[in-house]
Amino acid sequence: MNFKKLLPVLVVVLSLTILPSCGKNESGFTQLHIPGVDGPKLHLVGDQMLISIVFENLTVEGGLRYPVPKYPNSHIEIAPDFESEGTLMVVAVDLDDIFGGNIDQFDSQTLPGGRPLPGVSSGRLPAVAFSIPKWKNIGFYLGPKIFGLFVPVKGLNMQGAMLTARFYAGGSRQGNISLVGEDSNGENSGFLLMLDMSSKTKKRLEYLARKK
């Protein structure tokens, strides 16, 4: 048997087995679809970057707002979704908290559970990790040119696997998004959104914030 010829076929079969489906966003770009999740979607309102996520199979009776540790102007808001039976999470990240030069106050961290961050050469970034009801080990990652958000999602059924693709919003690429499968203990699955926060991006966000 010629294994060199068989290898590409095996890769395709394994990919079709573990990979979630992809779809097109409002800008026409192909993006990953996260099972049970609508989003994430990226918006800018004033001086805050809003990341909205709908958990389609999770229900809450009322809404709450949670502060983000060491991000004094940022918060996470949880509420029933108006357009579905699911739950809306809005992560509001203040631009001053990102560009304020506070990286030194954070310890470098990996993904929850110890696996390296995909797409990061060292596998870790300065971060703060915290939990809120129904979501354990949310992570905010901050580098000189990167802002990252890890949100736990159960039921991905991707034991040990990770999948990374480009992330688009507002008609252009804004970074990468990774699906993170369960670790060896069957825990710490979710998605990691890594946004480009280079000086060019900073100027664009600040310009858009002033316009609004």
C-alpha positions as CSV (number, residue, x, y, z in Angstrom):
1,M,0.0,0.0,0.0
2,N,1.3,3.5,-0.9
3,F,1.0,5.5,2.3
4,K,2.2,8.7,0.7
5,K,-0.8,8.6,-1.6
6,L,-3.2,7.6,1.2
7,L,-2.1,10.3,3.6
8,P,-3.9,13.2,2.0
9,V,-7.1,11.1,2.0
10,L,-6.7,10.3,5.7
11,V,-6.2,14.0,6.5
12,V,-9.5,14.9,4.7
13,V,-11.4,12.1,6.4
14,L,-10.1,13.1,9.8
15,S,-10.9,16.8,9.1
16,L,-14.5,16.0,8.1
17,T,-14.8,13.9,11.3
18,I,-13.7,16.5,13.8
19,L,-14.2,19.9,12.2
20,P,-17.4,22.0,12.8
21,S,-19.1,23.4,9.8
22,C,-18.2,26.8,8.3
23,G,-20.5,29.5,7.1
24,K,-20.5,32.9,5.6
25,N,-20.9,36.0,7.7
26,E,-22.6,39.3,6.8
27,S,-19.5,40.4,4.8
28,G,-19.4,37.2,2.7
29,F,-16.3,35.7,4.2
30,T,-16.2,32.1,5.3
31,Q,-15.9,31.7,9.0
32,L,-16.0,28.9,11.6
33,H,-19.3,27.9,13.0
34,I,-19.2,27.1,16.7
35,P,-21.8,24.4,17.6
36,G,-24.5,25.9,19.8
37,V,-23.1,29.5,19.4
38,D,-24.2,32.4,17.2
39,G,-21.1,34.6,16.9
40,P,-18.8,36.0,18.1
41,K,-19.6,39.3,16.4
42,L,-17.5,42.4,16.8
43,H,-18.8,46.0,17.1
44,L,-17.4,49.4,18.2
45,V,-19.6,51.6,20.3
46,G,-18.0,54.8,21.6
47,D,-14.7,53.9,23.2
48,Q,-15.7,50.3,23.8
49,M,-15.2,47.2,21.6
50,L,-18.2,44.9,22.0
51,I,-18.0,41.2,21.4
52,S,-21.5,39.7,21.3
53,I,-22.1,35.9,21.6
54,V,-25.4,34.0,21.7
55,F,-25.4,30.6,23.4
56,E,-28.4,29.0,21.7
57,N,-28.8,26.1,24.2
58,L,-28.4,28.0,27.4
59,T,-31.2,29.8,29.2
60,V,-31.1,32.4,32.0
61,E,-34.0,34.1,33.7
62,G,-32.5,37.5,34.2
63,G,-29.5,39.6,33.3
64,L,-26.4,40.5,35.3
65,R,-23.2,42.6,34.7
66,Y,-19.8,41.4,35.9
67,P,-16.6,43.5,36.1
68,V,-13.5,42.2,34.5
69,P,-10.6,41.9,37.0
70,K,-7.7,44.4,36.3
71,Y,-9.7,45.9,33.4
72,P,-11.3,48.8,35.3
73,N,-13.5,50.1,32.5
74,S,-14.6,46.7,31.0
75,H,-17.3,44.3,31.8
76,I,-19.3,41.2,30.7
77,E,-23.1,41.4,30.5
78,I,-25.3,38.3,30.5
79,A,-29.0,38.5,29.6
80,P,-31.8,36.5,27.9
81,D,-31.5,36.9,24.1
82,F,-34.4,38.8,22.6
83,E,-34.3,37.0,19.3
84,S,-34.1,33.4,20.6
85,E,-34.5,31.2,23.6
86,G,-30.8,31.4,24.3
87,T,-28.5,33.6,26.3
88,L,-26.7,36.7,25.1
89,M,-23.2,37.5,26.4
90,V,-21.7,40.9,25.6
91,V,-18.0,41.4,26.4
92,A,-17.4,45.2,26.5
93,V,-13.7,45.9,26.4
94,D,-12.7,49.6,26.9
95,L,-10.0,50.7,24.5
96,D,-8.1,52.5,27.3
97,D,-7.9,49.1,29.1
98,I,-6.2,47.6,26.0
99,F,-4.0,50.5,25.0
100,G,-3.2,51.8,28.4
101,G,0.2,50.1,28.7
102,N,-0.8,47.8,31.6
103,I,0.6,44.6,30.2
104,D,3.2,44.4,33.0
105,Q,0.6,43.9,35.7
106,F,-0.5,40.5,34.2
107,D,1.2,37.1,34.5
108,S,1.8,35.2,31.3
109,Q,-0.6,32.4,30.9
110,T,-1.5,29.6,28.5
111,L,-5.0,28.3,27.6
112,P,-7.0,27.1,30.6
113,G,-5.6,23.7,31.6
114,G,-2.1,24.4,30.4
115,R,-2.1,24.0,26.6
116,P,-0.2,26.6,24.6
117,L,-2.1,29.4,22.8
118,P,-2.4,28.7,19.1
119,G,-0.7,31.1,16.8
120,V,1.6,32.5,19.6
121,S,5.2,31.5,19.3
122,S,5.8,31.3,23.1
123,G,2.4,29.7,23.6
124,R,1.5,32.2,26.3
125,L,0.6,35.8,26.8
126,P,0.0,38.2,29.7
127,A,-3.5,37.4,30.9
128,V,-6.2,37.5,33.5
129,A,-8.5,34.5,34.1
130,F,-11.7,34.5,36.0
131,S,-15.1,32.8,36.2
132,I,-18.7,33.8,36.3
133,P,-21.8,31.6,36.8
134,K,-22.0,29.0,34.0
135,W,-18.7,30.0,32.5
136,K,-15.5,28.7,34.2
137,N,-12.1,30.1,33.2
138,I,-12.8,33.0,30.9
139,G,-9.5,34.4,29.8
140,F,-8.5,37.9,28.6
141,Y,-5.1,37.9,26.9
142,L,-3.1,41.1,26.1
143,G,0.1,41.4,24.0
144,P,1.8,44.4,22.3
145,K,-0.3,43.7,19.2
146,I,-2.9,41.2,20.3
147,F,-6.1,41.2,22.4
148,G,-7.4,37.7,23.1
149,L,-10.6,36.3,24.6
150,F,-11.2,32.7,25.6
151,V,-14.8,31.7,26.2
152,P,-15.5,28.2,27.5
153,V,-18.1,26.2,25.5
154,K,-19.1,22.7,26.4
155,G,-20.1,19.9,24.0
156,L,-17.7,20.6,21.1
157,N,-16.8,16.9,20.9
158,M,-13.3,17.7,19.6
159,Q,-11.2,15.8,22.2
160,G,-7.6,17.0,22.0
161,A,-8.1,19.0,18.7
162,M,-7.7,22.6,17.8
163,L,-8.8,24.4,14.7
164,T,-7.8,28.0,13.7
165,A,-9.2,30.2,11.0
166,R,-9.2,33.9,10.0
167,F,-11.8,36.0,11.7
168,Y,-13.6,38.8,9.8
169,A,-15.7,41.7,10.9
170,G,-16.7,45.0,9.3
171,G,-15.7,43.8,5.9
172,S,-12.1,43.0,6.7
173,R,-9.9,40.5,8.6
174,Q,-9.6,41.4,12.3
175,G,-7.6,38.4,13.6
176,N,-8.0,34.7,14.1
177,I,-10.5,32.5,15.8
178,S,-9.7,29.0,17.2
179,L,-11.9,26.2,18.3
180,V,-10.3,24.4,21.3
181,G,-11.4,20.9,22.0
182,E,-11.5,19.1,25.3
183,D,-8.2,18.4,27.0
184,S,-7.1,15.0,28.3
185,N,-9.4,15.4,31.3
186,G,-12.4,16.2,29.1
187,E,-12.4,19.9,30.2
188,N,-11.5,23.4,29.0
189,S,-13.1,23.4,25.6
190,G,-14.2,26.6,24.0
191,F,-13.1,29.2,21.5
192,L,-10.2,31.7,21.4
193,L,-10.7,35.0,19.6
194,M,-7.4,36.7,18.9
195,L,-7.7,40.3,17.5
196,D,-5.1,42.3,15.8
197,M,-4.2,45.3,18.0
198,S,-1.3,46.7,16.0
199,S,-0.7,50.4,15.8
200,K,-2.6,50.5,12.6
201,T,-5.6,48.9,14.2
202,K,-5.3,51.2,17.2
203,K,-5.5,54.3,15.0
204,R,-8.5,52.8,13.1
205,L,-10.4,52.0,16.3
206,E,-9.7,55.4,17.8
207,Y,-10.8,57.1,14.6
208,L,-14.0,55.1,14.5
209,A,-14.6,55.9,18.2
210,R,-14.2,59.6,17.6
211,K,-16.7,59.5,14.7
212,K,-19.3,57.8,16.9
